[in-house]
Amino acid sequence: MKFATKLIHGNYNLEKNGATNIPVYMSNAYAHTSPEELESIFQGEALGYAYTRVSNPTVTTLERRISSLEGGLASTAAASGMSAIYMAVTNIVKSGDEIIAASGLYGGTYTLLANLKDIGVKVTFLDELNETSLLNSITEKTKLVYAETIGNPKLDILDIEKVGEICRDNNIIFMVDSTISTPYLVNPINYGADVVIHSTSKYINGTSNAIGGIIVDGGSDKYKTDKYKNFHDYFNKFGKLAFTAKLKASIGRDIGAAMSPFNAFLTLTGIETLELRMKKHCSNAIKIAKYLEKNEKVVKVNYPNLKTSKYYDLSEKYYSEGASGILTFRLGTKEKAFKFITNLKLILNLTNIGDTKTIIIHPASTICAHNANEEKEKMEVYDDLLRLSVGIEAAEDIISDIENALKAI
Ligand SMILES: *Cc1c(COP(=O)(O)O)cnc(C)c1O
């Protein structure tokens, strides 16, 4: 199946009654006719459902759909993107281990990783994640390399293939947050990522009506090596699926941050139009980026597919169709940035991305307000910087709203 077809039919067999959409199974528990049957489900020897915190038919359908879109072996849905990241990372590392991470990360992820020092995990943040910086930072204790395909809000483009190669050569698990690029624009597993994470709250859901996250397991032999001893029991039983097997049996169950069946249903509805939406997000974003570049009140525009971007070559390699719908621009001072927002009429001022609606935010005073100045510098979050999540409205209407607000400053 081509991608557009998988979005609608991937890994779904119609219910016996012919329902074309999976029902919302709002049931916490599932009755079984024999104790033997329930025993084998609890032992992980038979497929079946016991309790919705562990698995649920509606949620499983979303997991299977996203596995098919990412080319993964299995997926685990979570209550939010943040809980997905927390579970995926702590499924790998324990006290004494080290992580190497990019610094242009989503603010919440940066904080989550930095806080791991409290449980004895050291994280090295690299200003630029490239071959040299990565090779210089790897130690014997490095268990995980963590990065975003397109950094938010730095908009740096990860060379997935290069980092994938280095992680393969050095036997390190490579985990990628692909929320901004979505499975439509890139499949990181094809370039060597072992685990892919999405906040499904964003483009995958598309209309911002359900929070959620997902962890896609690409499968790996790394788990059978000496470095990953805590996976050996799982590898012996489940082979390449060791990551998911451990996740479902330990941290996933312990934390209980399961996705609600209703949110899985809404996300399955939204995902059907992912390709159509991403095409429009991308074509609108480049139009707006080019418009902003020409306006003299705009100091600097950041969009990876602009020729002026330092990530242009990488962006052409991975995102020739467009590097998603996020762009940032600078207006000179914080006052001007605030005045610009105040004068917008169509574009909404709120913290979110990946919605059909165009959204703006001043990162330094909001999503990055809890980061120290030094951290903001690393993330390239300046006082006059605005982040625009370009929606799928008519580009002309978005541009005319921007034009009016620029006139006011
Ligand atoms: C929003 C976001 C998250 C967190 O996801 P939630 O669903 O809000 O918990 C993680 N990574 C990226 C890149 C995001 O944009």
The ligand as a Tripos MOL2 file, in Angstrom:
@<TRIPOS>MOLECULE
LIG
   15    15     1     0     0
SMALL
NO_CHARGES

@<TRIPOS>ATOM
      1 C1          4.2640   18.9090   21.9830 C.3       1 LIG1
      2 C2          5.5050   18.1720   21.8390 C.ar      1 LIG1
      3 C3          5.8820   17.2020   22.7830 C.ar      1 LIG1
      4 C4          5.0350   16.9050   23.9980 C.3       1 LIG1
      5 O1          3.8310   16.3220   23.6370 O.3       1 LIG1
      6 P1          2.4620   16.4370   24.5170 P.3       1 LIG1
      7 O2          1.5090   15.6080   23.7290 O.co2     1 LIG1
      8 O3          2.0980   17.8780   24.5730 O.co2     1 LIG1
      9 O4          2.7640   15.8860   25.8500 O.co2     1 LIG1
     10 C5          7.0570   16.5270   22.5670 C.ar      1 LIG1
     11 N1          7.8450   16.7730   21.5200 N.ar      1 LIG1
     12 C6          7.5310   17.7120   20.5960 C.ar      1 LIG1
     13 C7          8.4430   17.9480   19.4450 C.3       1 LIG1
     14 C8          6.3600   18.4400   20.7280 C.ar      1 LIG1
     15 O5          6.0470   19.3710   19.8240 O.3       1 LIG1
@<TRIPOS>BOND
     1     1     2 1
     2     2     3 ar
     3     2    14 ar
     4     3     4 1
     5     3    10 ar
     6     4     5 1
     7     5     6 1
     8     6     7 2
     9     6     8 1
    10     6     9 1
    11    10    11 ar
    12    11    12 ar
    13    12    13 1
    14    12    14 ar
    15    14    15 1
@<TRIPOS>SUBSTRUCTURE
     1 LIG1         1 GROUP 0 **** ****
